[in-house]
């Protein structure tokens, strides 16, 4: 709307991100800019992991029993009735670790060692944690070649290659600080465990039924009504999540001003929704104030003959006001998924050239009319005005197009290229 108004104003001359930070106040040793702050705050708030005297100790190693305890909580199995006898020699029936290990053993969550021990206080390795994630999630067709993009892929043991291919494909993994390193044999830290468990909590629909304390049940199908041009408007509602189906269109707006001339591929661009995105039946899918994170994929500069700049972006995730993260694959709902200036702005530019040419031509006509016959002013104006306007129009038509500029609050529409799962 802002661009339409701007274009109309120009045409009328012819006639005359900061991203939100979710903070959990009780955590004393995790700063607001810590890389895993959002996930740590979420698992503490949901009582998946706990503090010790107000501290989370994010860089400390997490023990096997603490990881299992947290995992049971995520899966909803932490209160399951124990109907088995623990077989591990180092887990006493009266010990503090007994119940978590018993429940884990009961559902086949985590296995012990060949010597008959569980080693509850031992550290869990990163590849062991990924093995658990792979073990409990549904099987699908994955390509081991996905590992090739990681610089230390050769460090992944042969037995773990398919495991990593699966968890990487599902987005249930953690690799910080270098996103291109897997570090499979390193010990898992509490911060890394928080990220891994949080990501699993967002993908519970991928967990095999036998490992979940709650069975997912479809409650019904609802509908978004952003635009009639959307290929799909269905939202599947279950007891665990809302699934916004591929082909739905969402309307969001820029959180900051964006200029294609100052941007480059790889830049982050953010959007938000000032109002709830809600189905016709009344279910809030994305609460007001959610932040949509996009990446600039490519920018094509303006070309001659008024071919405007093109900006290609992809929305990869959404952070809800609660701090919950939703994976998303969406692109602008325009031709070729490109953002560019519309015809009104182009018409306005041509109009400016035409008006400018008219003024110059009129002035020149008046000037020439005084040499040498002052009585020919009218003739000079009559000749100079259309000639100048014509030259200005031609110049406006053959010049390069416009750079893309979006103002804070400017709306765009994006289309989902995959289903988006919003857990409850």
C-alpha positions as a Markdown table, in Angstrom:
| # | Residue | x | y | z |
|---|---|---|---|---|
| 1 | Unk | 0.0 | 0.0 | 0.0 |
| 2 | Unk | 2.8 | 2.4 | 0.8 |
| 3 | Unk | 4.4 | 1.8 | -2.6 |
| 4 | Unk | 1.1 | 2.2 | -4.3 |
| 5 | Unk | 0.6 | 5.6 | -2.7 |
| 6 | Unk | 4.1 | 6.6 | -3.5 |
| 7 | Unk | 3.6 | 5.7 | -7.1 |
| 8 | Unk | 0.3 | 7.5 | -7.3 |
| 9 | Unk | 1.9 | 10.7 | -5.9 |
| 10 | Unk | 4.7 | 10.6 | -8.5 |
| 11 | Unk | 2.3 | 9.8 | -11.3 |
| 12 | Unk | 0.3 | 12.8 | -10.2 |
| 13 | Unk | 3.2 | 15.1 | -11.2 |
| 14 | Unk | 2.2 | 14.6 | -14.8 |
| 15 | Unk | -0.7 | 16.8 | -14.2 |
| 16 | Unk | 1.3 | 19.4 | -12.1 |
| 17 | Unk | 14.5 | -6.5 | 13.4 |
| 18 | Unk | 15.6 | -6.2 | 16.1 |
| 19 | Unk | 14.9 | -9.9 | 16.6 |
| 20 | Unk | 13.1 | -10.7 | 19.8 |
| 21 | Unk | 15.1 | -12.2 | 22.7 |
| 22 | Unk | 13.3 | -14.7 | 24.9 |
| 23 | Unk | 14.8 | -14.4 | 28.3 |
| 24 | Unk | 14.3 | -16.6 | 31.3 |
| 25 | Unk | 15.1 | -14.5 | 34.3 |
| 26 | Unk | 16.2 | -17.3 | 36.7 |
| 27 | Unk | 19.2 | -18.3 | 34.6 |
| 28 | Unk | 22.3 | -16.4 | 36.0 |
| 29 | Unk | 25.1 | -17.8 | 33.8 |
| 30 | Unk | 23.5 | -17.5 | 30.3 |
| 31 | Unk | 23.6 | -14.1 | 28.7 |
| 32 | Unk | 21.0 | -12.9 | 26.4 |
| 33 | Unk | 23.3 | -13.2 | 23.4 |
| 34 | Unk | 24.5 | -16.7 | 24.3 |
| 35 | Unk | 24.3 | -18.9 | 21.2 |
| 36 | Unk | 21.8 | -21.3 | 22.8 |
| 37 | Unk | 20.0 | -18.9 | 25.0 |
| 38 | Unk | 16.6 | -19.4 | 23.4 |
| 39 | Unk | 16.7 | -23.2 | 23.6 |
| 40 | Unk | 18.1 | -23.2 | 27.2 |
| 41 | Unk | 15.4 | -20.8 | 28.4 |
| 42 | Unk | 12.7 | -23.0 | 26.7 |
| 43 | Unk | 13.9 | -26.4 | 28.3 |
| 44 | Unk | 14.2 | -24.8 | 31.7 |
| 45 | Unk | 10.8 | -23.2 | 31.5 |
| 46 | Unk | 9.3 | -26.5 | 30.5 |
| 47 | Unk | 11.1 | -28.4 | 33.3 |
| 48 | Unk | 13.0 | -30.5 | 30.8 |
| 49 | Unk | 16.3 | -29.5 | 32.2 |
| 50 | Unk | 17.0 | -27.8 | 35.6 |
| 51 | Unk | 19.2 | -25.2 | 37.2 |
| 52 | Unk | 21.6 | -25.6 | 40.1 |
| 53 | Unk | 21.6 | -22.6 | 42.4 |
| 54 | Unk | 20.3 | -20.4 | 39.6 |
| 55 | Unk | 22.9 | -21.6 | 37.1 |
| 56 | Unk | 22.6 | -23.8 | 34.0 |
| 57 | Unk | 26.3 | -24.6 | 33.5 |
| 58 | Unk | 25.9 | -24.6 | 29.7 |
| 59 | Unk | 29.5 | -25.6 | 29.0 |
| 60 | Unk | 29.5 | -28.5 | 31.4 |
| 61 | Unk | 29.2 | -32.1 | 30.1 |
| 62 | Unk | 25.8 | -33.7 | 30.5 |
| 63 | Unk | 25.7 | -37.2 | 32.1 |
| 64 | Unk | 24.0 | -40.1 | 30.4 |
| 65 | Unk | 21.3 | -40.3 | 33.1 |
| 66 | Unk | 20.6 | -36.6 | 32.9 |
| 67 | Unk | 20.2 | -36.8 | 29.2 |
| 68 | Unk | 17.9 | -39.7 | 29.4 |
| 69 | Unk | 15.8 | -38.0 | 32.2 |
| 70 | Unk | 15.4 | -34.9 | 30.0 |
| 71 | Unk | 14.6 | -37.0 | 26.9 |
| 72 | Unk | 11.8 | -38.9 | 28.8 |
| 73 | Unk | 10.3 | -35.5 | 29.7 |
| 74 | Unk | 10.3 | -34.4 | 26.1 |
| 75 | Unk | 8.6 | -37.6 | 25.0 |
| 76 | Unk | 6.0 | -37.5 | 27.8 |
| 77 | Unk | 7.3 | -40.7 | 29.3 |
| 78 | Unk | 8.7 | -39.3 | 32.6 |
| 79 | Unk | 5.7 | -40.5 | 34.7 |
| 80 | Unk | 5.2 | -43.8 | 33.0 |
| 81 | Unk | 4.5 | -46.8 | 35.4 |
| 82 | Unk | 7.6 | -48.9 | 35.8 |
| 83 | Unk | 7.0 | -52.6 | 34.9 |
| 84 | Unk | 10.5 | -53.8 | 34.5 |
| 85 | Unk | 13.6 | -54.7 | 36.6 |
| 86 | Unk | 16.7 | -52.8 | 35.8 |
| 87 | Unk | 19.4 | -55.1 | 34.5 |
| 88 | Unk | 22.4 | -52.8 | 34.8 |
| 89 | Unk | 24.8 | -53.7 | 37.6 |
| 90 | Unk | 25.7 | -50.1 | 38.4 |
| 91 | Unk | 22.1 | -48.9 | 38.9 |
| 92 | Unk | 20.8 | -49.5 | 42.4 |
| 93 | Unk | 17.1 | -50.0 | 42.9 |
| 94 | Unk | 17.1 | -47.4 | 45.7 |
| 95 | Unk | 19.4 | -45.0 | 43.8 |
| 96 | Unk | 18.4 | -41.6 | 42.4 |
| 97 | Unk | 19.0 | -42.7 | 38.9 |
| 98 | Unk | 16.9 | -45.9 | 39.0 |
| 99 | Unk | 13.6 | -44.6 | 37.8 |
| 100 | Unk | 14.9 | -42.8 | 34.7 |
| 101 | Unk | 17.1 | -45.7 | 33.7 |
| 102 | Unk | 14.2 | -48.2 | 34.3 |
| 103 | Unk | 11.8 | -46.2 | 32.1 |
| 104 | Unk | 14.5 | -45.8 | 29.4 |
| 105 | Unk | 15.1 | -49.6 | 29.5 |
| 106 | Unk | 11.4 | -50.3 | 29.5 |
| 107 | Unk | 10.7 | -48.6 | 26.2 |
| 108 | Unk | 14.1 | -49.4 | 24.7 |
| 109 | Unk | 15.3 | -45.8 | 24.6 |
| 110 | Unk | 19.0 | -46.0 | 25.5 |
| 111 | Unk | 21.1 | -49.1 | 25.8 |
| 112 | Unk | 23.9 | -50.0 | 28.2 |
| 113 | Unk | 27.4 | -51.3 | 27.7 |
| 114 | Unk | 28.5 | -54.9 | 26.9 |
| 115 | Unk | 29.9 | -55.3 | 30.4 |
| 116 | Unk | 26.4 | -55.0 | 31.8 |
| 117 | Unk | 26.7 | -51.4 | 33.1 |
| 118 | Unk | 24.8 | -48.2 | 32.2 |
| 119 | Unk | 27.4 | -45.7 | 33.6 |
| 120 | Unk | 24.7 | -43.2 | 34.5 |
| 121 | Unk | 27.2 | -40.5 | 35.5 |
| 122 | Unk | 29.4 | -40.9 | 32.5 |
| 123 | Unk | 29.3 | -38.3 | 29.7 |
| 124 | Unk | 27.3 | -39.0 | 26.6 |
| 125 | Unk | 29.1 | -38.5 | 23.3 |
| 126 | Unk | 27.6 | -36.4 | 20.5 |
| 127 | Unk | 27.3 | -39.4 | 18.1 |
| 128 | Unk | 25.6 | -41.4 | 20.9 |
| 129 | Unk | 23.0 | -38.7 | 21.3 |
| 130 | Unk | 22.5 | -38.6 | 17.5 |
| 131 | Unk | 22.0 | -42.3 | 17.6 |
| 132 | Unk | 19.2 | -42.0 | 20.1 |
| 133 | Unk | 17.5 | -39.3 | 18.0 |
| 134 | Unk | 17.7 | -41.6 | 14.9 |
| 135 | Unk | 16.6 | -44.6 | 16.8 |
| 136 | Unk | 13.3 | -43.1 | 18.1 |
| 137 | Unk | 12.3 | -41.3 | 14.9 |
| 138 | Unk | 10.4 | -42.7 | 12.0 |
| 139 | Unk | 12.4 | -44.2 | 9.1 |
| 140 | Unk | 12.6 | -42.4 | 5.8 |
| 141 | Unk | 14.7 | -42.4 | 2.6 |
| 142 | Unk | 17.9 | -40.4 | 3.3 |
| 143 | Unk | 21.0 | -39.9 | 1.3 |
| 144 | Unk | 24.4 | -40.3 | 3.0 |
| 145 | Unk | 25.8 | -37.7 | 0.7 |
| 146 | Unk | 24.4 | -35.0 | 2.9 |
| 147 | Unk | 27.5 | -35.6 | 5.1 |
| 148 | Unk | 29.8 | -34.4 | 2.3 |
| 149 | Unk | 29.2 | -30.8 | 3.0 |
| 150 | Unk | 30.8 | -31.1 | 6.5 |
| 151 | Unk | 34.5 | -30.7 | 6.8 |
| 152 | Unk | 35.0 | -33.5 | 9.3 |
| 153 | Unk | 32.6 | -36.0 | 7.8 |
| 154 | Unk | 35.4 | -38.6 | 7.7 |
| 155 | Unk | 35.3 | -38.6 | 11.6 |
| 156 | Unk | 31.8 | -40.0 | 11.6 |
| 157 | Unk | 32.1 | -43.7 | 12.3 |
| 158 | Unk | 30.7 | -46.0 | 9.6 |
| 159 | Unk | 28.0 | -47.2 | 12.0 |
| 160 | Unk | 26.9 | -43.6 | 12.5 |
| 161 | Unk | 26.8 | -42.3 | 8.9 |
| 162 | Unk | 23.2 | -43.3 | 8.2 |
| 163 | Unk | 22.3 | -42.0 | 11.6 |
| 164 | Unk | 23.7 | -38.6 | 10.9 |
| 165 | Unk | 22.2 | -38.5 | 7.4 |
| 166 | Unk | 18.8 | -39.1 | 9.0 |
| 167 | Unk | 19.0 | -36.6 | 11.9 |
| 168 | Unk | 20.6 | -34.0 | 9.6 |
| 169 | Unk | 17.7 | -34.4 | 7.2 |
| 170 | Unk | 15.2 | -34.1 | 10.0 |
| 171 | Unk | 16.9 | -31.0 | 11.5 |
| 172 | Unk | 17.4 | -32.7 | 14.8 |
| 173 | Unk | 21.1 | -32.1 | 15.4 |
| 174 | Unk | 23.4 | -29.4 | 16.8 |
| 175 | Unk | 26.7 | -28.2 | 15.4 |
| 176 | Unk | 28.2 | -25.1 | 17.1 |
| 177 | Unk | 30.3 | -23.0 | 16.8 |
| 178 | Unk | 31.2 | -24.2 | 13.3 |
| 179 | Unk | 28.1 | -25.1 | 11.3 |
| 180 | Unk | 30.2 | -27.2 | 9.0 |
| 181 | Unk | 31.6 | -29.4 | 11.7 |
| 182 | Unk | 29.9 | -32.4 | 13.3 |
| 183 | Unk | 32.5 | -33.3 | 16.0 |
| 184 | Unk | 30.9 | -36.8 | 16.4 |
| 185 | Unk | 33.2 | -38.1 | 19.1 |
| 186 | Unk | 33.1 | -35.0 | 21.4 |
| 187 | Unk | 31.3 | -35.1 | 24.7 |
| 188 | Unk | 27.9 | -33.4 | 24.6 |
| 189 | Unk | 27.6 | -30.2 | 26.6 |
| 190 | Unk | 24.5 | -29.2 | 28.5 |
| 191 | Unk | 23.9 | -26.3 | 26.1 |
| 192 | Unk | 24.2 | -28.7 | 23.1 |
| 193 | Unk | 21.8 | -31.1 | 24.8 |
| 194 | Unk | 19.3 | -28.2 | 25.3 |
| 195 | Unk | 19.4 | -27.4 | 21.6 |
| 196 | Unk | 19.0 | -31.1 | 20.6 |
| 197 | Unk | 16.2 | -31.7 | 23.0 |
| 198 | Unk | 14.4 | -28.5 | 22.1 |
| 199 | Unk | 14.6 | -29.4 | 18.4 |
| 200 | Unk | 13.2 | -32.8 | 19.1 |
| 201 | Unk | 10.3 | -31.2 | 21.0 |
| 202 | Unk | 9.5 | -29.3 | 17.8 |
| 203 | Unk | 9.5 | -32.5 | 15.8 |
| 204 | Unk | 7.5 | -34.9 | 17.9 |
| 205 | Unk | 5.5 | -35.9 | 14.9 |
| 206 | Unk | 8.6 | -37.6 | 13.6 |
| 207 | Unk | 8.9 | -39.8 | 16.8 |
| 208 | Unk | 7.8 | -43.4 | 16.5 |
| 209 | Unk | 4.6 | -44.0 | 18.4 |
| 210 | Unk | 6.1 | -46.5 | 20.8 |
| 211 | Unk | 8.4 | -43.9 | 22.3 |
| 212 | Unk | 5.8 | -41.2 | 22.9 |
| 213 | Unk | 3.7 | -41.0 | 26.0 |
| 214 | Unk | 1.0 | -39.2 | 24.1 |
| 215 | Unk | -0.5 | -40.3 | 20.8 |
| 216 | Unk | -1.1 | -37.7 | 18.1 |
| 217 | Unk | -4.7 | -37.4 | 17.2 |
| 218 | Unk | -6.1 | -35.3 | 14.3 |
| 219 | Unk | -8.8 | -33.0 | 15.6 |
| 220 | Unk | -9.8 | -31.5 | 12.3 |
| 221 | Unk | -9.0 | -29.4 | 9.3 |
| 222 | Unk | -9.2 | -25.6 | 9.4 |
| 223 | Unk | -8.5 | -22.9 | 6.8 |
| 224 | Unk | -6.5 | -19.7 | 6.3 |
| 225 | Unk | -7.9 | -17.1 | 4.1 |
| 226 | Unk | -5.0 | -14.7 | 3.3 |
| 227 | Unk | -5.6 | -14.7 | -0.5 |
| 228 | Unk | -7.8 | -16.6 | -2.9 |
| 229 | Unk | -4.8 | -17.2 | -5.1 |
| 230 | Unk | -3.2 | -19.5 | -2.6 |
| 231 | Unk | -2.8 | -23.0 | -3.9 |
| 232 | Unk | -3.8 | -24.3 | -0.5 |
| 233 | Unk | -5.5 | -22.9 | 2.6 |
| 234 | Unk | -5.7 | -25.9 | 4.8 |
| 235 | Unk | -4.3 | -26.2 | 8.4 |
| 236 | Unk | -4.4 | -29.7 | 10.0 |
| 237 | Unk | -5.1 | -29.4 | 13.8 |
| 238 | Unk | -3.9 | -32.1 | 16.1 |
| 239 | Unk | -3.6 | -32.4 | 19.9 |
| 240 | Unk | 0.1 | -31.8 | 19.6 |
| 241 | Unk | 0.5 | -29.3 | 16.8 |
| 242 | Unk | -0.9 | -27.2 | 14.0 |
| 243 | Unk | 0.3 | -28.2 | 10.5 |
| 244 | Unk | 0.1 | -25.3 | 8.0 |
| 245 | Unk | 0.1 | -27.2 | 4.7 |
| 246 | Unk | 2.3 | -26.6 | 1.8 |
| 247 | Unk | 0.9 | -24.0 | -0.6 |
| 248 | Unk | -0.6 | -21.7 | 2.1 |
| 249 | Unk | 0.2 | -18.0 | 1.7 |
| 250 | Unk | 1.1 | -15.8 | 4.7 |
| 251 | Unk | 1.2 | -12.0 | 4.9 |
| 252 | Unk | 4.1 | -10.6 | 6.8 |
| 253 | Unk | 5.9 | -7.2 | 6.9 |
| 254 | Unk | 9.5 | -6.0 | 7.1 |
| 255 | Unk | 10.9 | -5.2 | 10.5 |
| 256 | Unk | 13.5 | -2.8 | 9.1 |
| 257 | Unk | 14.1 | -0.9 | 5.9 |
| 258 | Unk | 15.6 | -3.0 | 3.1 |
| 259 | Unk | 17.6 | -1.7 | 0.1 |
| 260 | Unk | 18.8 | -4.1 | -2.5 |
| 261 | Unk | 21.6 | -1.7 | -3.4 |
| 262 | Unk | 23.1 | -2.2 | 0.1 |
| 263 | Unk | 22.4 | -5.9 | 0.5 |
| 264 | Unk | 24.1 | -9.0 | -0.7 |
| 265 | Unk | 23.6 | -12.8 | -0.9 |
| 266 | Unk | 23.8 | -14.4 | 2.5 |
| 267 | Unk | 22.3 | -11.4 | 4.4 |
| 268 | Unk | 19.6 | -12.0 | 7.0 |
| 269 | Unk | 16.3 | -10.2 | 6.6 |
| 270 | Unk | 13.5 | -10.3 | 9.1 |
| 271 | Unk | 9.8 | -9.9 | 9.0 |
| 272 | Unk | 7.0 | -10.0 | 11.5 |
| 273 | Unk | 3.2 | -10.2 | 11.7 |
| 274 | Unk | 1.6 | -7.3 | 13.7 |
| 275 | Unk | -1.6 | -9.3 | 14.1 |
| 276 | Unk | -2.3 | -12.9 | 14.8 |
| 277 | Unk | -2.3 | -15.2 | 11.8 |
| 278 | Unk | -5.5 | -17.1 | 12.6 |
| 279 | Unk | -7.6 | -19.7 | 10.8 |
| 280 | Unk | -11.2 | -18.9 | 9.8 |
| 281 | Unk | -12.3 | -21.3 | 12.6 |
| 282 | Unk | -10.3 | -19.3 | 15.2 |
| 283 | Unk | -7.1 | -21.2 | 15.8 |
| 284 | Unk | -4.1 | -18.9 | 16.2 |
| 285 | Unk | -1.3 | -20.4 | 14.1 |
| 286 | Unk | 1.4 | -17.6 | 14.4 |
| 287 | Unk | 0.8 | -15.2 | 17.3 |
| 288 | Unk | 1.3 | -11.5 | 16.7 |
| 289 | Unk | 4.9 | -10.4 | 17.0 |
| 290 | Unk | 6.4 | -13.6 | 15.7 |
| 291 | Unk | 9.7 | -13.0 | 13.8 |
| 292 | Unk | 10.2 | -14.6 | 10.4 |
| 293 | Unk | 13.9 | -15.1 | 9.5 |
| 294 | Unk | 14.9 | -15.0 | 5.9 |
| 295 | Unk | 18.1 | -15.3 | 4.0 |
| 296 | Unk | 18.9 | -13.4 | 0.8 |
| 297 | Unk | 19.7 | -16.0 | -1.8 |
| 298 | Unk | 20.6 | -13.7 | -4.7 |
| 299 | Unk | 20.2 | -10.1 | -5.9 |
| 300 | Unk | 20.0 | -9.2 | -9.6 |
| 301 | Unk | 21.0 | -5.6 | -10.2 |
| 302 | Unk | 18.8 | -3.3 | -12.3 |
| 303 | Unk | 19.2 | -3.7 | -16.1 |
| 304 | Unk | 18.8 | -1.3 | -19.0 |
| 305 | Unk | 15.3 | -0.6 | -20.4 |
| 306 | Unk | 13.7 | -0.4 | -17.0 |
| 307 | Unk | 14.3 | -4.0 | -15.9 |
| 308 | Unk | 14.1 | -3.5 | -12.1 |
| 309 | Unk | 16.3 | -5.3 | -9.6 |
| 310 | Unk | 15.2 | -8.7 | -8.4 |
| 311 | Unk | 15.7 | -9.9 | -4.8 |
| 312 | Unk | 15.4 | -13.7 | -4.0 |
| 313 | Unk | 14.9 | -14.6 | -0.4 |
| 314 | Unk | 13.9 | -17.7 | 1.6 |
| 315 | Unk | 12.2 | -17.8 | 5.0 |
| 316 | Unk | 13.9 | -20.6 | 7.0 |
| 317 | Unk | 12.5 | -20.2 | 10.5 |
| 318 | Unk | 10.0 | -18.4 | 12.7 |
| 319 | Unk | 10.5 | -17.5 | 16.3 |
| 320 | Unk | 7.3 | -17.1 | 18.2 |
| 321 | Unk | 6.9 | -14.6 | 21.1 |
| 322 | Unk | 7.2 | -17.5 | 23.5 |
| 323 | Unk | 10.7 | -18.3 | 22.1 |
| 324 | Unk | 9.5 | -21.4 | 20.3 |
| 325 | Unk | 11.1 | -22.0 | 17.0 |
| 326 | Unk | 9.3 | -23.3 | 13.9 |
| 327 | Unk | 11.2 | -24.5 | 10.8 |
| 328 | Unk | 9.8 | -23.0 | 7.6 |
| 329 | Unk | 10.5 | -23.2 | 3.9 |
| 330 | Unk | 8.8 | -20.2 | 2.2 |
| 331 | Unk | 9.5 | -17.8 | -0.6 |
| 332 | Unk | 7.8 | -14.6 | -1.8 |
| 333 | Unk | 4.5 | -15.3 | -3.5 |
| 334 | Unk | 5.4 | -13.5 | -6.7 |
| 335 | Unk | 6.5 | -14.4 | -10.2 |
| 336 | Unk | 9.7 | -16.5 | -10.0 |
| 337 | Unk | 9.7 | -15.9 | -6.2 |
| 338 | Unk | 11.3 | -12.5 | -6.8 |
| 339 | Unk | 10.8 | -9.3 | -4.9 |
| 340 | Unk | 11.0 | -6.2 | -7.1 |
| 341 | Unk | 9.6 | -2.7 | -7.6 |
| 342 | Unk | 6.1 | -2.8 | -9.1 |
| 343 | Unk | 4.8 | -1.0 | -12.2 |
| 344 | Unk | 3.6 | 2.0 | -10.3 |
| 345 | Unk | 7.1 | 2.8 | -9.2 |
| 346 | Unk | 8.5 | 2.3 | -12.7 |
| 347 | Unk | 5.7 | 4.5 | -14.1 |
| 348 | Unk | 6.6 | 7.1 | -11.5 |
| 349 | Unk | 10.3 | 7.1 | -12.6 |
| 350 | Unk | 9.3 | 7.5 | -16.3 |
| 351 | Unk | 7.0 | 10.3 | -15.2 |
| 352 | Unk | 9.8 | 12.1 | -13.5 |
| 353 | Unk | 12.0 | 11.9 | -16.6 |
| 354 | Unk | 9.1 | 13.2 | -18.7 |
| 355 | Unk | 8.3 | 16.1 | -16.4 |
| 356 | Unk | 12.0 | 17.0 | -16.2 |
| 357 | Unk | 12.3 | 16.8 | -20.0 |
| 358 | Unk | 9.2 | 19.0 | -20.4 |
| 359 | Unk | 10.6 | 21.7 | -18.2 |
| 360 | Unk | 14.0 | 21.6 | -19.9 |
| 361 | Unk | 12.3 | 21.7 | -23.4 |
| 362 | Unk | 10.1 | 24.5 | -22.4 |
| 363 | Unk | 12.9 | 26.6 | -21.0 |
| 364 | Unk | 15.0 | 25.9 | -24.1 |
| 365 | Unk | 12.1 | 26.9 | -26.4 |
| 366 | Unk | 11.6 | 30.1 | -24.5 |
| 367 | Unk | 15.3 | 30.9 | -24.6 |
| 368 | Unk | 15.7 | 30.2 | -28.3 |
| 369 | Unk | 12.6 | 32.3 | -29.1 |
| 370 | Unk | 14.4 | 35.4 | -27.8 |
| 371 | Unk | 17.0 | 34.9 | -30.5 |
| 372 | Unk | 16.5 | 37.0 | -32.3 |
| 373 | Unk | 12.7 | 37.5 | -32.3 |
| 374 | Unk | 11.0 | 38.1 | -28.9 |
| 375 | Unk | 7.5 | 37.8 | -30.6 |
| 376 | Unk | 8.2 | 34.1 | -31.1 |
| 377 | Unk | 8.0 | 33.1 | -27.4 |
| 378 | Unk | 4.8 | 31.2 | -27.9 |
| 379 | Unk | 6.2 | 29.4 | -30.9 |
| 380 | Unk | 9.3 | 28.4 | -28.9 |
| 381 | Unk | 7.1 | 27.1 | -26.0 |
| 382 | Unk | 4.9 | 25.2 | -28.4 |
| 383 | Unk | 7.9 | 23.5 | -30.0 |
| 384 | Unk | 10.2 | 23.1 | -27.0 |
| 385 | Unk | 7.5 | 21.6 | -24.6 |
| 386 | Unk | 6.6 | 18.5 | -26.6 |
| 387 | Unk | 10.1 | 17.9 | -27.9 |
| 388 | Unk | 11.5 | 18.1 | -24.3 |
| 389 | Unk | 8.7 | 15.8 | -23.0 |
| 390 | Unk | 9.4 | 13.3 | -25.8 |
| 391 | Unk | 13.1 | 13.3 | -25.1 |
| 392 | Unk | 12.4 | 12.9 | -21.3 |
| 393 | Unk | 10.0 | 10.0 | -22.0 |
| 394 | Unk | 12.5 | 8.2 | -24.2 |
| 395 | Unk | 15.3 | 8.7 | -21.7 |
| 396 | Unk | 13.0 | 7.3 | -18.9 |
| 397 | Unk | 12.2 | 4.2 | -20.9 |
| 398 | Unk | 15.8 | 3.3 | -21.9 |
| 399 | Unk | 17.5 | 3.9 | -18.5 |
| 400 | Unk | 18.3 | 1.1 | -16.0 |
| 401 | Unk | 15.4 | -0.1 | -13.8 |
| 402 | Unk | 15.0 | 0.6 | -10.1 |
| 403 | Unk | 16.7 | -0.9 | -7.1 |
| 404 | Unk | 14.4 | -2.7 | -4.8 |
| 405 | Unk | 13.5 | -0.7 | -1.6 |
| 406 | Unk | 11.1 | -1.9 | 1.1 |
| 407 | Unk | 10.2 | 0.3 | 4.1 |
| 408 | Unk | 9.7 | -0.8 | 7.7 |
| 409 | Unk | 6.2 | -2.2 | 8.0 |
| 410 | Unk | 5.8 | -2.9 | 4.2 |
| 411 | Unk | 3.8 | -6.0 | 3.6 |
| 412 | Unk | 4.8 | -9.0 | 1.4 |
| 413 | Unk | 3.2 | -12.4 | 0.9 |
| 414 | Unk | 5.1 | -15.6 | 1.1 |
| 415 | Unk | 4.1 | -19.1 | 0.1 |
| 416 | Unk | 5.0 | -22.3 | 2.0 |
| 417 | Unk | 7.0 | -24.7 | -0.1 |
| 418 | Unk | 6.8 | -27.4 | 2.6 |
| 419 | Unk | 4.4 | -28.0 | 5.5 |
| 420 | Unk | 5.1 | -25.9 | 8.6 |
| 421 | Unk | 4.6 | -27.7 | 11.9 |
| 422 | Unk | 3.8 | -25.4 | 14.9 |
| 423 | Unk | 3.9 | -27.4 | 18.1 |
| 424 | Unk | 1.5 | -26.6 | 20.9 |
